[in-house]
């Protein structure tokens, strides 16, 4: 796949781009477990069970993802002073789970952990067979470097500064979205940088 920049990318061309996350106006989310500001979050609750019900008993723990919550708002992708609007809905977004916490039961869950359990009707557990619940969260934060794979179309840039001459061509910016044919892929994996 061709690596490109926003400055040289032709319209409707699939490419790999490197840049940083910039909020679009005041659109920011609050990550549900850590409270960090972000444009995307993924949070999961993982059940670590005692393996007392398995036959034959091996003493190994069983891991099970009980729930995953994700949310995304449109944001800007900045590359060398050029900006593109990113519509994350329908995109495949991969971010590292860099916030972790654990509770042994409901009584020692933090308010944020309790809230995610309550939102997902997980307060009534088989707590007797629960070794622990692990809460993990990953985000795309303002200023964070990301890699984007996809194709965009140009649109008028409402934030572009021009000289105001009537013959001046209107400035444009890219907008990246997932389509039926091509899914937008976004990652904060340092190995992809």
C-alpha positions in Angstrom: 0.0 0.0 0.0 1.3 3.4 -0.9 2.3 5.7 2.0 1.2 9.3 1.3 0.6 12.7 2.9 -2.5 14.8 2.8 -0.7 17.4 0.7 0.0 14.9 -2.1 -2.9 12.5 -1.9 -5.2 12.4 -4.9 -8.9 12.2 -4.2 -10.5 8.7 -4.0 -7.2 7.0 -3.6 -6.6 4.4 -0.9 -3.4 5.2 1.0 -1.6 4.9 4.3 -1.1 8.2 6.2 0.6 9.2 9.4 -0.6 12.1 11.5 -2.1 13.2 14.8 -5.5 13.5 16.4 -7.0 17.0 16.7 -10.5 17.6 18.2 -13.1 19.0 15.8 -14.3 22.1 17.6 -15.3 21.2 21.1 -16.3 17.7 20.3 -14.7 15.5 22.9 -15.7 12.4 24.7 -14.9 11.4 28.3 -13.5 7.9 28.6 -15.8 5.9 30.9 -13.2 4.3 33.2 -10.3 6.8 33.3 -12.2 10.1 32.7 -9.6 11.1 30.0 -10.7 13.4 27.2 -10.7 11.6 23.8 -12.3 11.4 20.4 -12.7 7.5 20.6 -12.7 5.0 23.4 -13.1 1.3 23.7 -13.7 -0.1 27.2 -14.2 -3.8 28.1 -15.1 -5.8 31.2 -13.3 -9.2 31.4 -14.5 -11.9 33.8 -11.8 -14.0 35.4 -13.5 -17.1 36.8 -12.4 -19.8 39.1 -12.3 -23.0 37.1 -14.3 -25.0 39.7 -17.0 -26.0 37.2 -14.8 -27.5 34.5 -14.3 -31.2 34.1 -11.7 -32.4 34.6 -10.5 -29.7 37.1 -7.2 -28.2 35.9 -7.0 -25.2 38.1 -6.7 -22.9 35.1 -8.8 -19.7 35.0 -11.4 -19.1 32.3 -11.4 -15.6 30.7 -14.5 -14.1 29.2 -15.3 -10.6 27.8 -18.6 -9.7 29.4 -19.1 -6.4 27.5 -17.4 -3.9 25.3 -18.4 -0.2 25.0 -17.1 2.0 22.2 -17.9 5.5 21.1 -16.4 7.9 18.6 -17.0 11.5 17.5 -15.8 13.1 14.3 -12.3 14.5 14.6 -9.5 16.1 12.6 -6.4 14.3 11.3 -3.4 16.6 11.0 -0.5 15.9 8.7 2.1 18.5 8.1 -0.2 21.5 8.7 -3.0 19.9 6.5 -6.2 18.7 8.0 -8.8 16.1 7.2 -12.1 15.3 8.9 -12.4 11.7 10.1 -15.8 10.1 10.5 -15.1 7.1 12.7 -18.5 5.5 12.5 -18.1 2.2 10.6 -14.3 2.4 10.8 -12.1 -0.3 12.2 -10.4 1.5 15.1 -7.6 -0.2 17.0 -6.1 1.4 20.0 -4.0 -0.1 22.8 -5.7 -0.8 26.1 -3.5 1.4 28.2 -5.8 1.8 31.3 -6.4 -1.3 33.5 -8.1 -1.8 36.8 -9.6 -4.7 38.7 -12.3 -5.5 41.3 -12.7 -8.8 43.2 -16.4 -8.2 43.6 -19.1 -5.5 43.4 -18.3 -4.1 46.8 -14.7 -3.0 45.8 -15.6 -1.6 42.3 -14.9 2.1 41.9 -17.8 4.4 40.9 -16.7 4.2 37.2 -16.4 0.4 37.3 -19.8 0.2 39.0 -21.3 2.5 36.4 -20.2 0.3 33.4 -21.5 -2.8 35.2 -24.9 -1.1 35.9 -25.2 0.3 32.3 -24.8 -3.2 31.0 -27.0 -5.0 33.5 -24.0 -6.8 35.0 -24.5 -6.1 38.7 -26.1 -9.6 39.3 -23.1 -11.9 38.7 -22.2 -15.3 39.9 -19.8 -13.6 42.3 -19.1 -16.9 44.1 -17.4 -18.2 41.0 -15.8 -14.9 40.0 -12.0 -14.6 40.8 -12.0 -10.9 39.6 -13.3 -8.5 37.0 -10.7 -6.7 34.9 -11.6 -3.3 33.3 -9.6 -2.2 30.3 -9.8 0.9 28.3 -8.1 2.4 25.2 -8.5 5.8 23.7 -7.5 8.1 20.9 -6.5 11.3 22.6 -5.9 14.8 21.3 -2.3 15.1 20.0 -1.8 11.3 19.8 0.0 10.0 16.7 -2.1 7.6 14.6 -2.0 5.8 11.3 -4.9 6.0 8.9 -5.6 3.7 5.9 -8.4 4.7 3.6 -9.4 7.0 0.8 -11.0 10.4 1.1 -13.0 13.0 -0.9 -12.4 16.7 -0.9 -14.9 19.2 0.5 -14.8 23.0 1.1 -12.7 23.8 4.1 -14.7 26.2 6.3 -11.7 27.0 8.4 -9.3 27.9 5.6 -7.8 31.4 5.6 -7.7 33.0 2.2 -7.0 36.4 0.9 -10.6 36.9 0.0 -10.2 37.6 -3.7 -13.1 36.6 -5.8 -10.9 34.7 -8.2 -9.1 32.7 -5.5 -10.0 29.1 -5.7 -11.8 27.9 -2.6 -9.7 25.8 -0.3 -10.6 22.2 0.4 -9.9 19.5 2.9 -10.3 15.8 2.9 -13.1 13.8 4.6 -12.4 10.2 5.3 -15.3 7.8 5.9 -15.9 4.1 5.6 -17.9 3.0 2.6 -19.5 -0.3 1.6 -16.4 -1.1 -0.6 -13.6 0.2 1.7 -13.5 0.3 5.4 -11.5 3.1 7.0 -8.8 1.7 9.4 -7.3 3.8 12.2 -4.6 2.6 14.7 -2.5 4.1 17.4 -0.1 1.1 17.4 3.5 2.5 17.7 4.7 -0.4 15.5 2.5 1.0 12.6 4.2 4.4 12.9 
